[in-house]
Amino acid sequence: MAAVFFRSLVPGFISRGLLLIVLVYAAAVKADEQGAMESGTLLVLGDSISAAYGIDERDGWVQLLRDRLAEQDLAVKVVNASVSGETSAGGLARLPRLLSEHGPDWLVLELGGNDGLRGYPPRMLKQNLVRMVEMAREQGAEVLLLGMQMPPNYGKAYTKAFAEVFPKVAAEQKVPLVPFFLETVALLDGAMQTDGIHPTAKAQPALLDHVWPCLEILLKGNVDTRSDSLCTS
């Protein structure tokens, strides 16, 4: 059918070789039009929530992200550098090696929960997050920040100061922010493990769905991603 079509456009017979060249060129143009989302490396730097604590790693939201990218034929390599118990200081210490080793195009930063659980000063968390954003950008990576909140038993003053860290970093550094990563599962029946902190396998698709709209925009790279309103507008 393709050969008949091209013969109708050009007088005379189009050779198979010429037809092949045209088809290959058309495929290349189509691939190029699909944008920057087709290739690159995405680094996830997080704690136990992104490390799939207490569940099979294959059920974690990061692996589900890999699966979704594969289903959509998007050649984005996902490196999960998340470690259970990681703090912002620990992530900051590890980030230079990770940037050098993987050269990511994008960084998903999911840290701070353990800082809060240990009662670390919010100002230190802010400093660490800011420095990680700066380091990633210096290496040419775009950043997506995932926010966290503390349970009310930590006291009103502390929980407020902690929660405010993430939007402050996003606004100052102009990076997209998912305000509360666990928002869609925090009160969902059966979505939390018995410790009340870590999401179950059941909750993982909801975590991915919560992050995906913003992450998809970031990966496509066809908007101004230096905006803290990208995920909240």
Solvent accessible surface area in square Angstrom, and as a share of the most:
residue,aa,sasa,rsa
1,M,197,0.88
2,A,45,0.35
3,A,34,0.27
4,V,91,0.52
5,F,116,0.48
6,F,39,0.16
7,R,111,0.40
8,S,87,0.56
9,L,112,0.56
10,V,72,0.41
11,P,130,0.82
12,G,59,0.57
13,F,133,0.55
14,I,19,0.10
15,S,56,0.36
16,R,210,0.77
17,G,43,0.41
18,L,90,0.45
19,L,25,0.12
20,L,109,0.54
21,I,114,0.58
22,V,52,0.30
23,L,78,0.39
24,V,89,0.51
25,Y,149,0.57
26,A,54,0.42
27,A,62,0.48
28,A,57,0.44
29,V,55,0.32
30,K,130,0.55
31,A,53,0.41
32,D,115,0.60
33,E,134,0.60
34,Q,97,0.43
35,G,35,0.34
36,A,63,0.49
37,M,7,0.03
38,E,42,0.19
39,S,72,0.46
40,G,23,0.22
41,T,21,0.12
42,L,0,0.00
43,L,0,0.00
44,V,0,0.00
45,L,0,0.00
46,G,0,0.00
47,D,3,0.02
48,S,9,0.06
49,I,14,0.07
50,S,3,0.02
51,A,30,0.23
52,A,8,0.06
53,Y,105,0.40
54,G,60,0.58
55,I,34,0.17
56,D,62,0.32
57,E,110,0.49
58,R,179,0.65
59,D,62,0.32
60,G,4,0.04
61,W,1,0.00
62,V,3,0.02
63,Q,46,0.20
64,L,43,0.21
65,L,0,0.00
66,R,72,0.26
67,D,57,0.29
68,R,58,0.21
69,L,3,0.01
70,A,70,0.54
71,E,139,0.62
72,Q,85,0.38
73,D,114,0.59
74,L,24,0.12
75,A,69,0.53
76,V,14,0.08
77,K,125,0.53
78,V,12,0.07
79,V,20,0.12
80,N,41,0.21
81,A,11,0.09
82,S,16,0.10
83,V,70,0.40
84,S,54,0.35
85,G,31,0.30
86,E,21,0.09
87,T,14,0.08
88,S,0,0.00
89,A,56,0.44
90,G,20,0.20
91,G,0,0.00
92,L,44,0.22
93,A,80,0.62
94,R,55,0.20
95,L,0,0.00
96,P,66,0.41
97,R,137,0.50
98,L,7,0.03
99,L,8,0.04
100,S,96,0.62
101,E,107,0.48
102,H,52,0.23
103,G,51,0.49
104,P,5,0.03
105,D,62,0.32
106,W,12,0.04
107,L,0,0.00
108,V,0,0.00
109,L,0,0.00
110,E,2,0.01
111,L,2,0.01
112,G,0,0.00
113,G,8,0.08
114,N,19,0.10
115,D,4,0.02
116,G,0,0.00
117,L,60,0.30
118,R,132,0.48
119,G,42,0.41
120,Y,89,0.34
121,P,59,0.37
122,P,26,0.16
123,R,154,0.56
124,M,76,0.34
125,L,2,0.01
126,K,50,0.21
127,Q,101,0.45
128,N,18,0.09
129,L,0,0.00
130,V,24,0.14
131,R,97,0.35
132,M,0,0.00
133,V,0,0.00
134,E,64,0.29
135,M,22,0.10
136,A,0,0.00
137,R,59,0.21
138,E,117,0.52
139,Q,116,0.52
140,G,60,0.58
141,A,2,0.02
142,E,58,0.26
143,V,3,0.02
144,L,0,0.00
145,L,0,0.00
146,L,2,0.01
147,G,0,0.00
148,M,12,0.05
149,Q,82,0.36
150,M,20,0.09
151,P,57,0.36
152,P,120,0.75
153,N,122,0.63
154,Y,71,0.27
155,G,32,0.31
156,K,173,0.73
157,A,83,0.64
158,Y,44,0.17
159,T,23,0.13
160,K,119,0.50
161,A,41,0.31
162,F,1,0.01
163,A,31,0.24
164,E,59,0.26
165,V,5,0.03
166,F,1,0.00
167,P,62,0.39
168,K,99,0.42
169,V,0,0.00
170,A,1,0.00
171,A,49,0.38
172,E,101,0.45
173,Q,34,0.15
174,K,110,0.46
175,V,1,0.00
176,P,2,0.01
177,L,7,0.04
178,V,4,0.02
179,P,59,0.37
180,F,33,0.14
181,F,0,0.00
182,L,14,0.07
183,E,101,0.46
184,T,64,0.37
185,V,0,0.00
186,A,38,0.30
187,L,180,0.89
188,L,83,0.41
189,D,127,0.66
190,G,47,0.45
191,A,0,0.00
192,M,45,0.20
193,Q,39,0.17
194,T,153,0.89
195,D,67,0.35
196,G,52,0.50
197,I,72,0.37
198,H,24,0.11
199,P,4,0.03
200,T,27,0.16
201,A,42,0.32
202,K,131,0.56
203,A,0,0.00
204,Q,2,0.01
205,P,67,0.42
206,A,28,0.22
207,L,0,0.00
208,L,5,0.02
209,D,73,0.38
210,H,44,0.20
211,V,0,0.00
212,W,23,0.08
213,P,77,0.48
214,C,6,0.04
215,L,0,0.00
216,E,44,0.20
217,I,59,0.30
218,L,1,0.00
219,L,0,0.00
220,K,80,0.34
221,G,43,0.41
222,N,112,0.57
223,V,69,0.40
224,D,105,0.54
225,T,14,0.08
226,R,130,0.48
227,S,30,0.20
228,D,53,0.27
229,S,53,0.34
230,L,30,0.15
231,C,34,0.21
232,T,74,0.43
233,S,131,0.84
